Amino acid sequence: MFHGIATLMGRSLRLDARQLQTHLFRLVFVLIIYLMMMIAQVQAMMIGAPGLQFFMNMIFLNVSFIALGGISFFSSAITEEKEEDTIGLLMMAGINPLGILLGKSTARMFQALLLLTVQFPFTLLAITLGGVTFHQVLAAYVALLAFTVLMSNVGLLCSVISRRSGTAAGLTTLWLIAHSIAPHLLQLPKTAMLGTAWGMSSTLGKWTISAIDLVIDSDVLLRLYAILQTGFDEAVITKQVITNIGGGLVFFLLSWALFYRFALTADVQGISRGLISQTTRRATWAASGRAWANPLVWKEYNFLTGGNPYLVTKLVGFLLLYLLLYPTMAGIRLLAGDPQPWDVDREIVPAHFTIVIVVLVLELSIYSSRLFHDEIRLQTLSSLLMLPRSIGYVAYSKLTGMLLGALPTLLFVIVDSVLVAPNAEEWFKVVGHPGFWFPVILYTVFLHLVVLLSLFVKWGALPLAFFVMLITMYCCPIFMVLVVISSEAGDFAHLIVLGIGWTLFVVATFVFQMMIHARLYELGAK
Amino acid sequence: MSESEVTPQMPPPAPSSALKPVIDVQGLVQSFKGRRALDRVTFQVAPQSLHGFVGPNGAGKTTTLRIICTLLRPQFGTVRVFGHDVVFDTRQVRRKIGFMPDHFSTYRQMTVFEYLDFFAAAYGLSLTERTRVIDDVLSLTDMGGRREDLIGGLSRGMQQRVSLARVLVNDPEVLLLDEPASGLDPRARIELMEILKALKAMGKTIFISSHILSELAELCDSVTIIDRGKIKYSGSMHDLLAHTGEHPTYRIAFGTTTDGLLPRLEQLPGVLKVEPVEGRTEYRLTFDDAVTNTNALLRQLVEWDVPVTGFTADRRHLNEAFMDLTERGVK
């Protein structure tokens, strides 16, 4: 078994060493650290002890990269073998599931840990800059190491149970979101339970509170915030470290237990039509029907966004959400000890508005990441580009189909925005302001980046684009500062700054479109 | 001055298909990362012919095909399809060709009908035309009973038929097929070849890249052999397979092994060389046609009372010609 593990790990490390993108990734990482040091240097001229700020930036950069690694790097450990159809071959070579799991995931975990370790000496510079103690640095890196172990094994489990890397990346993202939100959401019931006799005295109540505490304590962000406080003197090994490493072990054991169930019987070529009916002889509302005059719009509407069944489901779902929000909001008020829990009429529409905006953002992001990626995966891009149509026509038709599927969500965003506004005049004032469209166009740039990256990477274009945008925004804070300052300086200055921003984003969008066009042509010719 | 005085009287144009090649490749050069994939590739494909395109792996077949079907721009040289340049008249070329790549390029989540309907609509066919055309292509490919099936659930052979049906929905005049029979079982392969014969009979020009030489030899009228980016042969299949020696060579087959026949054949007047064909009761016999002829040879064999079961002019097999023309080793 050990021979097999060593072979797999050796192969994995060799492949990693040979790939240009791995070294580019590390170079980018180092460049960002260098940039942070430069910013710290500038800050040192203005404020005293900039070490804490530098250290804080470094730590949250690491958290972002570990999360990104979990979504893309770790979650593809087993699915890439499934996609290459090599799991059976590895088993035939005498490597058992435990060997495959260790050989595939451990090498990746080591690479991530290596990236953390090599930056440790640079981080010590924060102590020289002032504001941070060695104890804080050590505690933060131990917390990050534990989080890496957890993320790598969550990614591994998702990789074992998923058929494709994309699905595994999606599952890991969902877990990450849940893991980040849960500690904050659980604070409310915990507070409510602590105020009752049941929560304070009964065994079940105590157990429940302990379980909630465990979830809250496992959160790496809360732990890092605590570490970064001035005067931190807690132990290095805490509940967060133990629960993260323990959780990692549990996820690894689960991956091992489920390996035979999922990894060996996975159908990589699996096909799914969602709720679209298969018959084309009878015209039913759930069927895709005959292709439209622009068949590309028809295809994306039906087979990317789910067609009529999903359209109706979303419409009904968003309507029901108004009804569901009423008892939910009242419940939250009740837990918070509000004497009038049912007086929530004014809170429902804003809550609904927030939810539909989040859904719209997620929906469009996911559709964008699949818009061309599915064509690459199914090897159909060359057939599409062979049509007597331009690449632009094909791309914009697909985009139209995608937007058509997102219409219900868009409709509710508009309806909610009208309901939230105190009057029509106020609504037009907000919508007509250039600042309102600033995040919209920023999001458009993001969607372009998602589409572009999906043409280059096999999986994880969406999280990668998110982190690229995050890092870009971090590296270009001057513009954001200008937007804020100019808003206080007066309308004219604000408009000029926004105008520059608009121009920059429009240029970026245009450049991305040109790059997408060139890349599509290149992929079609391959 | 009137126009008739300056315009010379031209003869009525001959049917273009009778004269002009359907595909005209001239001096094609293509390099990838400093490696020359195609080196002054020149060949032509006649109308309504079945043209084979043969070469070892990495010879430049797929690159040539991708240029012809407008997916890749040539770096040097020109490619014309029905006189339309693939770079400048891309849309006209695309309307006239149907390309089937060497992999299954299908939407597995669609039914056979949805898939064909999608492509037919993409070519601008009306609803009525689409219904008729889909029925026709499904009938031709014998997939009529599978129109409601999901493509992902079909066998490899059936998926290949769906791919072929897709290529046919816009009624292209030229079909470009890249390794259409790869991975198919013998029955599916034979059935595919029958469909190709039927398409040729319908007047389509078929340009087929394949490794299965025996089938190409049987099907194709003409062939182009490419090796390491260079054209080694381009012309009729008959000329390629005909024995190109100075003296005629015939193949004589016998029903049973006949002892002492070889020296007797060698001593016949005019016979220059007799070679036994390995593993068969056959001989390859070369003679001087100034001294003897086939009638005299046959007469002698009858006199000897040996059981002759075959007497045919010796033709090389395509794989022999292929091996002669291409170089050993992998590029």
Interface residues (C-beta under 8 A of the other chain):
Chain A: Q269 G270 I271 S272 R273 Q278 T279 T280 R281 S288 R290 A291 W292 A293 N294 P295 L296 W298 K299 F303 L378 Q379 T380 S382 S383 L385 M386 L387 P388 R389 G524 A525
Chain B: R66 C69 T70 L71 L72 T90 R91 R94 R95 F99 P101 H103 F104 S105 T106 Y107 R108 Q109 M110 T111 F113 E114 D117 F118 F119 A120 A121 A122 Y123 G124 L127 R130 R147 E148 L150 G152 G153 R166
